[in-house]
Amino acid sequence: MWDFSIGGAMGMMGRTLPFILLRMAVYFGIALGYILATGTGAGIGWGVGGFGDEEFRASTTMWGSFAGFGVFGAIMYWAREYILYIVKAGHIAVLVELIDGKTMPQGRGQIDHATAEVKARFPQASVLFLLDQLIRGVIRAISGLARGILTVLPVPGAQQLAAILSAFLRVAVGFIDEVILAHAIRSRSDNSWDSAREALVLYGQNWKVMLKNAAWLALIVYGLGFLVFLVMLAPAALVVYLMPGAWAAGGVVFALLFAWSVKAALLEPFAIACMMQVFFRTIEGQQPNPEWEARLEQMSGKFRKLKERALGEVEASRPDNPASRPA
């Protein structure tokens, strides 16, 4: 059925408890921030609405809610690099060391240790963010193989089924990019671009195994997330009731935020731990296949850009390169 150990993944999460607590603080804090910003915007809109009739007040309250939600969303958009750098990559770094059987420090020391490991591989958050975006693009190209295979089959409704499969795979592969980053960290190479290139080739030549397990995890994670959403509908509705004015869709939006925060804080690291088990076990003893590398180069511009970056790092580090000499 699947190739990962749920008990093993839970054990890894328990041993990285400081990062689980950090993730909970960050993602639950983000959900609370959205609620407070939306409520503040609604309150300002409600106050402005006092200069008009009830219809005007309802309109300004609604637009105030949207404005508060949108402003906080813009702040989170700019903060996404920092969250990836400190929270996600740091957690990946300690999970990698656990898979390799290393002893991890406890408490705050675990977070400090992981942060140092990430900074050693990626001196700047923007570099890690760009690498992650390129990895995602290549993974999407590989997952498109499944849709391409299905569309050429002489099966009635294959086109519609391929469209559904493609949408599902876009969700499923959301757990894989961090596994590729894990390989880049695990290799301890000075050239993270080349480590990611190698990992993507290994992923490509094992794409059936990886996509199968990613699909199972997508069902588990999003199924549990939907249950959390249903449970949180009642408290979310209470929050909306306490806000100035009445925002009919607010209960659903806030319940979705609560469900998203549980998914990001607890369910995603579980899925990543599972996928890391599968990936590292599957590629053990394998070498990147040159045919697959050529295939990825042909099908994905993101892969070509990643390879160019990797070669650029090699050129920059050559002893005969003036740029590599100390000033």
DAMOUR-V662927 format. One record per residue. N is the residue number from 1. RES is the residue in one letter. SS is DSSP state (H for helix, E for strand, C for the rest). OMEGA is omega in whole degrees, 0 to 359 (* if undefined). Layout:
# DAMOUR-V662927
N&RES&SS&OMEGA, N&RES&SS&OMEGA
This chain:
# DAMOUR-V662927
1&M&C&173, 2&W&C&189, 3&D&C&180, 4&F&C&179, 5&S&C&179, 6&I&H&179, 7&G&H&178, 8&G&H&179, 9&A&H&178, 10&M&H&177, 11&G&H&178, 12&M&H&178, 13&M&H&179, 14&G&H&182, 15&R&H&174, 16&T&C&183, 17&L&H&178, 18&P&H&179, 19&F&H&176, 20&I&H&178, 21&L&H&177, 22&L&H&179, 23&R&H&179, 24&M&H&180, 25&A&H&183, 26&V&H&188, 27&Y&H&174, 28&F&H&176, 29&G&H&177, 30&I&H&178, 31&A&H&178, 32&L&H&178, 33&G&H&177, 34&Y&H&182, 35&I&H&181, 36&L&H&180, 37&A&H&178, 38&T&H&179, 39&G&H&178, 40&T&H&178, 41&G&H&179, 42&A&H&179, 43&G&H&178, 44&I&H&179, 45&G&H&179, 46&W&H&179, 47&G&H&178, 48&V&H&181, 49&G&H&178, 50&G&H&179, 51&F&H&181, 52&G&C&180, 53&D&C&183, 54&E&H&180, 55&E&H&178, 56&F&H&180, 57&R&H&179, 58&A&H&181, 59&S&H&181, 60&T&H&177, 61&T&H&180, 62&M&H&182, 63&W&H&175, 64&G&H&177, 65&S&H&180, 66&F&H&182, 67&A&H&179, 68&G&H&179, 69&F&H&183, 70&G&H&180, 71&V&H&180, 72&F&H&176, 73&G&H&178, 74&A&H&178, 75&I&H&180, 76&M&H&178, 77&Y&H&181, 78&W&H&181, 79&A&H&188, 80&R&H&178, 81&E&H&181, 82&Y&H&180, 83&I&H&177, 84&L&H&186, 85&Y&H&187, 86&I&H&188, 87&V&H&187, 88&K&H&183, 89&A&H&177, 90&G&H&179, 91&H&H&177, 92&I&H&182, 93&A&H&181, 94&V&H&176, 95&L&H&178, 96&V&H&182, 97&E&H&176, 98&L&H&178, 99&I&H&179, 100&D&C&176, 101&G&C&181, 102&K&C&178, 103&T&C&183, 104&M&C&173, 105&P&C&181, 106&Q&C&175, 107&G&C&182, 108&R&H&180, 109&G&H&179, 110&Q&H&180, 111&I&H&178, 112&D&H&180, 113&H&H&181, 114&A&H&179, 115&T&H&178, 116&A&H&179, 117&E&H&181, 118&V&H&181, 119&K&H&177, 120&A&H&180, 121&R&H&185, 122&F&C&184, 123&P&C&182, 124&Q&C&179, 125&A&H&182, 126&S&H&178, 127&V&H&178, 128&L&H&181, 129&F&H&179, 130&L&H&178, 131&L&H&180, 132&D&H&180, 133&Q&H&178, 134&L&H&179, 135&I&H&180, 136&R&H&180, 137&G&H&180, 138&V&H&180, 139&I&H&177, 140&R&H&179, 141&A&H&180, 142&I&H&180, 143&S&H&177, 144&G&H&177, 145&L&H&182, 146&A&H&179, 147&R&H&180, 148&G&H&179, 149&I&H&184, 150&L&H&184, 151&T&H&181, 152&V&C&179, 153&L&C&180, 154&P&C&182, 155&V&C&178, 156&P&C&180, 157&G&C&183, 158&A&H&181, 159&Q&H&180, 160&Q&H&179, 161&L&H&179, 162&A&H&179, 163&A&H&178, 164&I&H&179, 165&L&H&180, 166&S&H&179, 167&A&H&180, 168&F&H&181, 169&L&H&177, 170&R&H&176, 171&V&H&186, 172&A&H&185, 173&V&H&177, 174&G&H&180, 175&F&H&191, 176&I&C&183, 177&D&H&180, 178&E&H&174, 179&V&H&176, 180&I&H&175, 181&L&H&179, 182&A&H&178, 183&H&H&179, 184&A&H&178, 185&I&H&184, 186&R&H&182, 187&S&C&181, 188&R&C&179, 189&S&C&174, 190&D&C&181, 191&N&C&182, 192&S&H&178, 193&W&H&181, 194&D&H&177, 195&S&H&178, 196&A&H&177, 197&R&H&180, 198&E&H&181, 199&A&H&180, 200&L&H&176, 201&V&H&178, 202&L&H&176, 203&Y&H&182, 204&G&H&182, 205&Q&H&175, 206&N&C&190, 207&W&H&181, 208&K&H&179, 209&V&H&184, 210&M&H&180, 211&L&H&178, 212&K&H&181, 213&N&H&176, 214&A&H&179, 215&A&H&177, 216&W&H&181, 217&L&H&177, 218&A&H&178, 219&L&H&181, 220&I&H&186, 221&V&H&183, 222&Y&H&173, 223&G&H&177, 224&L&H&177, 225&G&H&179, 226&F&H&177, 227&L&H&177, 228&V&H&178, 229&F&H&180, 230&L&H&180, 231&V&H&186, 232&M&H&180, 233&L&H&183, 234&A&H&178, 235&P&H&178, 236&A&H&177, 237&A&H&178, 238&L&H&178, 239&V&H&179, 240&V&H&180, 241&Y&H&182, 242&L&H&179, 243&M&C&175, 244&P&C&181, 245&G&C&181, 246&A&C&178, 247&W&C&189, 248&A&C&183, 249&A&C&186, 250&G&H&181, 251&G&H&180, 252&V&H&181, 253&V&H&181, 254&F&H&176, 255&A&H&176, 256&L&H&178, 257&L&H&178, 258&F&H&180, 259&A&H&178, 260&W&H&182, 261&S&H&177, 262&V&H&179, 263&K&H&183, 264&A&H&185, 265&A&H&188, 266&L&H&186, 267&L&H&180, 268&E&H&178, 269&P&H&174, 270&F&H&180, 271&A&H&180, 272&I&H&177, 273&A&H&178, 274&C&H&182, 275&M&H&176, 276&M&H&176, 277&Q&H&184, 278&V&H&185, 279&F&H&184, 280&F&H&176, 281&R&H&183, 282&T&H&186, 283&I&C&182, 284&E&C&179, 285&G&C&181, 286&Q&C&172, 287&Q&C&178, 288&P&C&182, 289&N&C&181, 290&P&H&179, 291&E&H&179, 292&W&H&178, 293&E&H&178, 294&A&H&180, 295&R&H&178, 296&L&H&179, 297&E&H&181, 298&Q&H&188, 299&M&H&188, 300&S&C&174, 301&G&H&178, 302&K&H&179, 303&F&H&179, 304&R&H&179, 305&K&H&178, 306&L&H&180, 307&K&H&177, 308&E&H&178, 309&R&H&180, 310&A&H&179, 311&L&H&177, 312&G&H&177, 313&E&H&179, 314&V&H&180, 315&E&H&183, 316&A&H&184, 317&S&H&181, 318&R&C&182, 319&P&C&182, 320&D&C&178, 321&N&C&182, 322&P&H&182, 323&A&H&183, 324&S&H&181, 325&R&C&177, 326&P&C&182, 327&A&C&*
